[in-house]
Amino acid sequence: MYRIVSTEASKVPAITLGFWVIKIFATTLGEVGGNAVTLTLGLGYLIGTAIFATVLIAAVSAQIRAKRFQPFLYWAAITATTLAGTTLADLVDRSLGIGYLGGSLSLFTMVMATLGLWYWSLGSVSVETVTSPKVEAFYWATIMFSQTLGTALGDWMADDTGLGYNGSALVIAVVLAIVAVLYFFTTMSRTTLFWAAFILTRPLGATIANSLDKPIAAGGLAIGDFSVSAALIVVITVCILVIPQRPGPHPAAFSPRP
């Protein structure tokens, strides 16, 4: 027989509605911020990826070294993955000529492979287990690949399928609503639904971003990348301050009953 003797907090936030609100804003910032550096400043996808990869390594390293959940540090790391994911996806899809569909399929394979290796190594891919450096390494690798996949998937939906930015956002929103229904009204794996929602919120943010900063002739509102980025930074900061931030639960430690 076993009994619960202790619990400890995860270093990632509890999965609440507020989490998803900030996540969508962060992914939107990743798209427009990436475009601001690579397109508006004209630095290109390779240099942009190098810049944001450096920021990503610094942010994730600080997050892993942290002893407890720190909201601003966590969301800085999430935003860094969206920025690096945007420029990396564009580099692969456009500069390397793989195309949106090829990039999406390749990145989906990487996400599944990372989750598979994580599960094989530790027996779970639940975010509730993110309390050690090894688990965090898998967590952030999966997030990085999923953010990159989301960019490629959003571009494929908007450009190659003819849905456009608004149409793509609507389709993704409908699919996310289905995921929410499955969460609240079925017993389907919460871990599976979390990762499905996490991946899908990335192309949602990307299509929303493109509907803001792309030219009017291309279906956007032609708002400057730096203007949108600055506004989103303010919004995210306010959300972190206003929306309650608490660490997620961690499975309790067990010991034999006396």
C-alpha atoms as one frame of an Amber mdcrd trajectory, in Angstrom:
protein
   0.000   0.000   0.000   1.140   3.505  -0.708   0.221   6.887   0.650   0.874
  10.455  -0.465   3.607  12.011   1.645   4.411  15.212  -0.213   3.707  17.314
  -3.262   5.822  19.807  -5.099   5.032  22.541  -7.558   5.824  22.338 -11.227
   7.990  24.997 -12.868   5.343  25.599 -15.519   2.013  27.363 -14.964  -1.292
  25.707 -14.207  -3.269  25.122 -17.400  -6.150  27.573 -17.105  -8.096  29.786
 -19.489  -5.627  32.554 -18.669  -2.769  30.314 -19.799  -4.324  29.914 -23.248
  -5.089  33.636 -23.557  -1.457  34.567 -22.902  -0.251  31.710 -25.119  -2.206
  33.020 -28.114  -0.927  36.568 -27.584   2.629  35.214 -27.281   2.354  33.225
 -30.501   0.953  36.254 -32.292   3.903  38.295 -31.028   6.265  35.592 -32.242
   4.931  35.892 -35.772   4.987  39.686 -36.061   8.244  39.968 -34.103   9.913
  37.448 -36.382   8.633  39.292 -39.449   9.849  42.596 -38.023  13.434  41.342
 -37.884  13.567  39.224 -41.029  11.368  41.279 -43.365  10.927  44.817 -42.047
  14.595  45.192 -41.056  15.622  43.054 -44.021  18.007  40.832 -42.058  16.697
  37.658 -43.686  15.630  34.324 -42.269  19.103  32.936 -41.530  20.309  35.908
 -39.491  16.896  36.273 -37.859  16.977  32.620 -36.824  20.487  33.020 -35.418
  19.427  36.063 -33.378  16.325  34.454 -31.921  18.069  31.109 -31.367  20.545
  32.964 -29.147  17.689  34.596 -27.229  15.940  31.226 -26.966  18.982  29.438
 -25.549  19.475  32.172 -22.961  15.798  32.234 -21.924  15.370  28.451 -21.717
  18.674  28.048 -19.863  17.536  30.610 -17.295  14.161  28.863 -17.017  15.779
  25.475 -16.410  18.170  26.923 -13.814  15.339  28.644 -11.951  14.393  27.001
  -8.659  10.693  27.803  -8.907   8.026  28.991 -11.315   8.604  32.606 -12.365
   5.807  33.933 -14.613   7.776  36.539 -16.539  10.712  34.194 -17.113   8.430
  31.382 -18.269   6.525  33.565 -20.734   9.765  35.115 -21.980  10.938  31.598
 -22.826   7.628  30.795 -24.530   7.830  33.999 -26.572  11.422  33.171 -27.528
  10.283  29.806 -28.902   7.613  31.511 -31.001  10.107  34.046 -32.376  12.708
  31.405 -33.195   9.994  29.067 -34.501   8.712  31.728 -36.894  12.077  32.497
 -38.470  13.183  28.848 -38.511   9.982  27.711 -40.224  10.312  30.472 -42.820
  13.955  29.515 -43.387  13.044  25.872 -43.957   9.903  26.481 -45.989  11.075
  29.370 -48.164  14.862  29.641 -48.240  15.468  25.885 -48.411  12.580  25.369
 -50.822  10.825  22.565 -48.935   7.486  24.337 -49.133   4.800  24.811 -46.496
   3.381  21.290 -46.733   6.792  19.633 -46.743   7.897  21.762 -43.816   4.710
  21.011 -41.888   5.046  17.259 -42.375   8.741  17.286 -41.439   8.111  19.318
 -38.308   5.109  17.201 -37.313   7.418  14.192 -37.490   9.909  15.993 -35.241
   7.206  16.814 -32.695   5.995  13.215 -32.598   9.548  11.889 -32.383  10.360
  14.198 -29.462   7.188  13.226 -27.612   7.906   9.553 -28.307  11.467   9.801
 -26.985  10.236  11.747 -23.953   7.639   9.067 -23.173  10.123   6.240 -23.768
  12.679   7.853 -21.474  10.433   8.974 -18.612   7.097   7.187 -18.999   4.962
  10.324 -19.334   4.683  13.475 -21.448   2.357  15.229 -19.027   3.263  18.829
 -18.226   2.551  18.026 -14.580   5.874  16.144 -14.449   8.010  19.147 -15.450
  10.111  19.569 -12.300  13.579  18.314 -13.255  16.127  19.558 -15.817  15.818
  16.364 -17.883  12.037  16.652 -18.156  12.317  20.360 -18.865  14.725  19.666
 -21.726  12.116  17.411 -23.363   9.363  19.926 -22.586  11.141  22.851 -24.223
  12.322  20.786 -27.199   8.728  19.710 -27.831   7.509  23.292 -27.488  10.161
  24.565 -29.888   9.266  22.022 -32.566   5.529  22.603 -32.040   5.931  26.372
 -32.384   7.889  25.907 -35.610   5.281  23.440 -36.875   2.528  25.911 -36.081
   4.137  28.597 -38.243   4.522  26.269 -41.227   1.010  24.888 -40.774  -0.516
  28.362 -40.559   1.287  29.468 -43.727   0.188  26.329 -45.568  -3.443  26.830
 -44.591  -3.490  30.526 -45.444  -1.523  30.408 -48.698  -1.734  26.932 -50.232
  -5.332  25.974 -49.409  -6.850  29.299 -50.425  -8.460  29.874 -47.032  -6.615
  33.123 -46.449  -5.670  34.461 -43.027  -9.160  34.996 -41.653 -10.489  31.734
 -43.057  -7.573  29.798 -41.600  -8.026  31.427 -38.196 -11.717  30.472 -38.258
 -10.985  26.842 -39.141  -8.348  26.547 -36.406 -10.688  28.175 -33.880 -13.368
  25.604 -34.731 -10.916  22.736 -34.261  -9.810  24.212 -30.922 -13.458  24.421
 -29.886 -13.788  20.714 -30.659 -10.720  20.016 -28.500 -12.366  22.001 -25.686
 -15.568  19.969 -26.023 -13.553  16.742 -25.855 -11.837  18.042 -22.721 -15.014
  18.972 -20.863 -17.345  16.210 -22.019 -15.213  13.122 -22.612 -12.591  11.094
 -20.780 -10.042  11.456 -23.574  -6.445  11.793 -22.405  -5.849  15.269 -20.955
  -2.213  15.079 -22.011  -3.140  14.377 -25.637  -5.668  17.206 -25.663  -3.158
  19.616 -24.103  -0.537  19.010 -26.770  -3.166  19.176 -29.521  -4.337  22.556
 -28.228  -0.775  23.765 -27.714   0.158  22.986 -31.311  -3.055  24.457 -32.755
  -2.834  27.763 -30.872   0.421  28.471 -32.717  -1.063  28.636 -36.248  -4.027
  30.511 -34.771  -1.669  33.189 -33.487   0.244  33.172 -36.777  -2.857  33.688
 -38.913  -4.114  36.442 -36.610  -0.710  38.130 -36.867  -0.704  37.875 -40.652
  -4.185  39.356 -40.813  -2.778  42.386 -38.968   0.570  43.028 -40.650   0.180
  41.793 -44.218  -0.683  44.264 -47.020  -4.341  45.042 -47.629  -4.056  43.514
 -51.097  -2.995  40.236 -49.459  -5.909  40.251 -47.019  -4.204  41.972 -44.098
  -4.629  45.333 -42.388  -1.110  46.586 -43.224  -0.303  47.551 -39.618   3.447
  47.819 -39.035   5.224  44.839 -37.454   6.909  46.990 -34.817   3.636  48.698
 -33.885   1.843  45.373 -33.465   4.810  43.889 -31.569   4.926  46.803 -29.130
   1.183  46.603 -28.515   1.369  42.844 -27.916   4.248  43.205 -25.464   2.126
  45.620 -23.440  -0.915  43.328 -23.602   1.084  40.257 -22.546   2.692  42.150
 -19.664  -0.707  43.324 -18.422  -2.124  39.793 -18.731   0.733  38.316 -16.684
   0.154  40.933 -13.983  -3.646  40.692 -13.978  -4.333  37.017 -14.672  -3.489
  34.861 -11.631  -0.239  32.989 -12.208   0.439  29.879 -10.188   2.582  26.810
 -10.758   0.843  23.704 -11.994   0.429  20.665  -9.766   3.002  17.905  -9.707
   2.106  14.238  -9.097   2.591  13.529  -5.435   5.464  11.520  -4.143   4.528
   8.124  -2.799   5.948   5.933  -0.069   4.884   2.594   1.412   2.345   2.753
   4.182   3.823   1.781   7.545
